[in-house]
Amino acid sequence: MKRLTILILFTVLSLGVHAQFWITGVTFNPTTPSTCDNVTATVSGGKVCGNSVITHDSTSFNGGIPTIHVNDQLGPICLPVIATFTLPVTIGNLSAGYDTVTVKYYQNGLLTETHDFTILVS
C-alpha cells in the first residue's frame, strides 16, 4: 500500500512539473507586413523538461485566422532544466488590418495552452 501511495504521489507531482510550460511571445517577420508579404512567425517559450522536443505540427486557417499548432513531446523522464526555445513558422500572406494569430500548445498531443497575438498588416 505504501508503494502505491508513493507511486501515485510521484505521478501527480510529475504532472505538475510538466504543467509549468509557458509561451512567452511571438515575433513577426517582416514586423510591419503588407498583404503581399510572406509572413513568418517565430514562437518563443520556455520548457521545464530540458529533454523534450518542440515541433511545429501544422498551421491551420479558420475564417482567415491562422492557428499555429506546437507540440512539446515529453519523454518518459523529465530532466528538470529550465530551457527556452524559438520555433520559426511560415504563415504566408495575411489580410489587411489587424490580424490575430493563435498559438496552440500541446504536450504529447494534449492541448494545454492557447494564446492570441495581434499583427497589423497594411
N, C-alpha and C positions, 0 to 999 in steps of 0.2 A: 504494500500500500504506500509506503514511504517513497519507493522508487517511482510509482505512478504520479504521486503528488509533485515530486521534483521534475519529472518529465513534462507534466502539464505546465508548471511554473516556468520552466525553461522555454517552452514553446510560446507561451504568452509574452514573455519578455523579449524573445527574438522577434516576434511580430511588431512589438513596439519600437524596436530599433529600426526595422525596415520602414516604418511609417514616417521616419524623420526626413525623408527626401523632400526637396523643395526646388521649384523652378524659380530662378532669380530674375529672368528677363528674356526679352527678345530684341535683337537689333536687326535693322533692315538695311540692305544694300541694293540700290542706292538709298540714301537716307530720306530724300525727297523725290520719290519716283514720279514719272508721268505714266499715262496709260499704255505707252509703247515700251516701257522698260520691263525687262525680265527681273523680277524681284527675288532676292534671296533673303531668307530669314535665318538668323543664327540664334538658336535656342541655347541659353546658358542655365546652368543649375548646379546643384550640389548633390552628392550622394553619400550616405553613411557607409555603405559597403564598398570599399575600395576595389574589390574584385568583381563588381557587377559590370555588365556590358550594356551600354546605351546604344540603341539603334533607332533609326527613323523607319517606322513600319510603312507609313503611307501618308499622303496628303489627299484629303477629300474635299469636295466643294459642295456645300448645301446652300442653295439660294445665293450663290456668289460669294459666300463666306468660306475662306479656306480654313480647314482644320488640319493641324499637324499632329500626327499620332506618333508619340515617342514611347518606346518600351525600354524599361530597365530590367534586364534579365539577371536575376539574382541566382547565385549558386547555392548549393545546399548548406554552405558555411559562409557566414558573413565575416569578412575581415574588417573590423570596426575602425576604419580610417576615413576621416572626412576628406573627400576628394571632390574636385569640380570637373565639369565637362562643358564643352561647346559643341554644338551639332549644327552644321550648315545644311539648310534645306531650301531647294529651289521651289518657289511658289509659282512663278510665271507672271503674267500680266494681271493687274488689278483694275477695277473700275474707278472712275474719278470720284473724288470726295473722300470722306473719312471711311476707311475700311477697317473691319475688325478681323483680326487673325486669332483663331482659337488654338491653343496648345493643350492636347490631352495627354496626360502622363499615365502610363500603365506599369505595374510591377508584375512581371511574369504573366502578362496578358490581362490583368485585372485593373480596371480604371480606378485610380486613386486621387488624381488631381485634374482640374480643368482651370485654365487661365485664359483671359482675353486680353489682347493687345491691340492698340489702335495705331493706324498709319494714315497720313494724309497723302493722297495721290492727286496730282494735278493733271 
